[in-house]
Amino acid sequence: MIMKRNHATGRTLDIDAVRAFTLVAELQSFTRAAQATATTQSAVSLKLKRLEDRLSARLVERTPRSVRLTAAGASFLERARDLLAAHDRALARVEPIERRLTIGISDHVAGPGLASLITRMNAFDPLLRLDVRIDFSHALLEKFDGGELDAVIVRREGNRRGGEYLLEDEFAWLAATNFHHKPGERLRLAMLAAPCGVRAHAIRTLDKAKIKWVEAFTGGGVTAVIAAVNCGLAVAPLARRLAPPGMLDVGPSLALPPLGRSKVALHSRISDAHARAALRTLAAAFRSMAAG
């Protein structure tokens, strides 16, 4: 009997190249994939080129402004994730070392995008146990300094410096299209409860401009504040990056003073190399959110 040769026989895939491809796909950027793996953009490009040559298929289309998967790339992505998960399980001991990462993230930093960030962390290492705390920046920094948290992603407030710069947010007075403000009435605000730093800054800004306001809604989180704004209940001081589609900056039309910009930084004391790599993936995901 004549056996037909299977062209796939003898072909193996470079795990590092597959990992680089999944990061490029998830972060939609060669630069951020390089940051997540602590390597260079050219190294990521070379790994992807070798993977494409191995598969005899183009996986990614790259333009000066965007990176997107081809049909072959989209088809391969799920299999690539399965391969990486199987590879990591194979390398684990009979009783795998459980890594736990306790991260604090400011609510005004994460916002509704938190689910996407957790998904990316889990995709990088399904065995990593995540403990995510959401709080105000100053509270998270106090816990970090006290050794309660492995890492924090917070807004730079006061005189605190250091950490790894991730992004800079522009804040605005955001409202839904059905929000109505009558001339002469107090500005209706939706904000987080005290002692939120963004809240304090917004109030100081309005008071300095002698603009009368009333707190129409107090939320326990940014998601609740956004829900109130979407109902047309009030205006909220929020980072533009967190605004859902359809929300408007009403600052110019209501003659409100600008809120300015705020930098976001990562502070970490993690020593485990694998956990540090997972944290780099998280940092790269934040940069991706800011750019996208």
N, C-alpha and C positions, 0 to 999 in steps of 0.2 A: 504494500500500500504506500502510495506516495503522500508524504506529509507536506502540507503547505506551510511555509515559514511564516511565523507570526512576527511582523516587523516590530512589535512592541517588546519582543523578547530581548533581554540584555540591556534595555534602556532603563536608566534610573534617574530619579529627580534629585536635585540638590535641595536639601531641606532649607538651607539658608536662603536660597533663591525663591523658594515657594513662600517662605515667611515674608520676604521683601515684597513679593507680589501682593500678598494679602494686605500688608500695611499700606501700600500704594493705593489699592482698591478702597480700603476703608477710610483712609485719610485724604484721598483724592489729591495727593501731592507727593512728588519725589522728595522735595525738600523736607517735609514733615516726616516722611518715612525714614529719611536719613537721621533726623533728630531723634526719632523714637528708638533707633538702633545704635545711636552714638557713632555713626559712620558718616561718609560723605555722599552727596547726591550722585556723583559719578560712580561710586561703588554700587549704589542701589540700581542705577541704570544698567551697569554691566551685568549684575545678577539677573535682572529681568530679561536682558537680551539673551543671555545663555539659556534661561528657562524657555523663552519663545523659540529659540533654535532647537531645543530638545523636544519641544512639543510640535514643532513645525507649524506654529500658529502665532499670529499676532494677538496679544492679549490686551494691550493698552494703546489707546490713541492719545497722543500728547500734543497740545498746542501751547503757545506762550501763556495763555490764560487759564487753561483747564486741562484736567486729566480725566478721561472716561474709559470704561471698559468696552472692548469690542464684544460682539456676540460670543466669540470663542472665550474671551476673558470672563464674561458673566457666567457662562456655562461651567468654566473650570473653577470658579471661586469657591463654591460649596464643597467640591471635592478637595480643593486645596486645604480648606479648613478641617475637613475630616482627616486628611493626611497628617496635618500638624498635630491634631489632637491625639491620633494614634501613635505618632512618633513620641510625643511627650509622655504618654502612658507607658510606652515601651521602655523609656529611659528611667522611669520612676522605679523606686525600690518596691519590694513586695508590699511593704507598708509605706506608702509615699509620705515624704515630709510635708506636713501641712503648713503652708506659708499663710500668714495672716497679715493683712495690711489695713491699718486703721488710718483713714484719711478724713480730714475736716475740710469742707468746702463751704465758702460763704454763699448764702442763699442768693444774693444779688449777683453772684458770679455764675452759679450753676443754672438756676432758673429752670424752665421747662425742659432744657436740654440734658438734664441729669440722666434720664433713661438711656439716651444715646451714649453717654460717657461710660456708664456701667456696662453696657453691651460691648463696647470696644475693649474694656479691661478684661471682661470674661472671655472674649474671643482670643485675646492674647494668651491667657492662662486660665483654663477652666478649673484648675485645681487651686487657684488662689482664693483664699477666703477674704472677702471684702467687708470691712466695717466702715460705713460712710456716715459721718456726722454733719448735719447741716446746722449752721448757727451764724451769728454775727462775726465779722472778721476779728474784732478785738477779743471776743470770747474764745475763738478758736486759737488765736495766738497765745493766749494765756495758758490754754490746755497743752499746746505744743511745747511751750517753754517749761511747763511742769512735767513733761514726759508722758502725757496721756495719749498723744497722737504721734504717729510715725511721720506724717506729712500734712501740710495744710495748703490750700489754694485760697488766697484771700486778697482783698483790696488793700493797697498800701494806704494806710491812714496814719495821721499824726507824724511822729518823727521816726517811725519804724522803717528801716532800710534792710538791704540784704535780700537773699532769696534769688530765685531765677525768674527773670522777667518773662511773662507769657504773652500778654496782650494789653492793649489799652482800649477801654470802652469810652464811647461818647454817650453822655446822658441827655435825655430830652424829656419834655412834658408830653406824655403819650395819652391818647384818648381814642375811643371808638368813633366811628363815623356818625353814630346816633347820639353823641354827647352834645348837649346844648348848654351854653352859658349865657345868661342874660346880663347885659351891661349893668354895672352897679352892684350885682350880687357877689357874695364871697365865693372865691374859687373852691370848688368841691374837690377834695384830695382823697386818694386811696394810697395808703402807705403801710409798711411794716410797723409793728409796735416798737416803742422805745426799748432798748437804746440803739436802734439801728443807725449806723453812720450815714447812710444815704438819706434817711428820713431827717436827721439832724441838719445835714447840709442843705436839703431842700427848704426846710423851714427857715434857716438862717438867710438863705438867698431871697425868699419871698419877703421876710420881715425887713431886710435891708432895702428892698425895692418898695417898701410900704404897700405891699399888695395884701389885701385881706383874704383870709382863707378859712376853711372849716374842714375838719377831718370827717369826711362822709363815710369812710370805710377803713377799718384797721384789720389787716390780715396777719395770720400767723405764718405766712410764707409768701414768696413771690408768686407762686401759682394761684393762690387765693386772690392776691391783689390784681393779677391779670384777669382773672374771672370777673371781678367787680368792674374793671375798666371795660371789658368786652360787653358788659350789660349796659354801658352808657351811663353808669352811676357817677363816675368821677374821673379825674385826671391823675396819672401816677408818674412820679419821677423814676424812670427806668433806663437801663442801658438799651440803646437801639437794638443791639444784638439779641436781646431777649424778647423783643416785640413780635407777636404773631402777625401773620399777614392781615392787612386791612387796618391795622392800628396807625394812627396819624400823630405827627408831632404838631401839637396845637400851640406851641410856644410863640411862634411869630404872629399868628392870628389873634392871640389873646394878649400880646405884648408882655410876655413873661420873660424874666431874665434868664440868660443861658445858665445851664448847670455845669458845664465844663466836662472835663475828661477825668478818667480814673484808671490807674495802672493796676494790673493783677499780677501777683507773684506766687511762686511755688517755694515753700520752705520744707526741707526734708532732712531727716537724720537716718535714713535707711542705709544699712550696711550690706544686706544680702543682695548679691549681684542680680539674681532673677527678679526679686521684688523691685530693684532699681530700674530694671528694664521695663517692667510693667508700668512703673510710674512715668517713665519716659514716654510710653505709649499714651498715657493719660494726658501728659503735657502737650504732646503733639496733637492730640484730639482737640484740646482747647484752642490751640493755634488754628486748627482747621475750622472750628466753629467761628472764630473771629474773622477768618478770611472768607468764609462762605456765606 
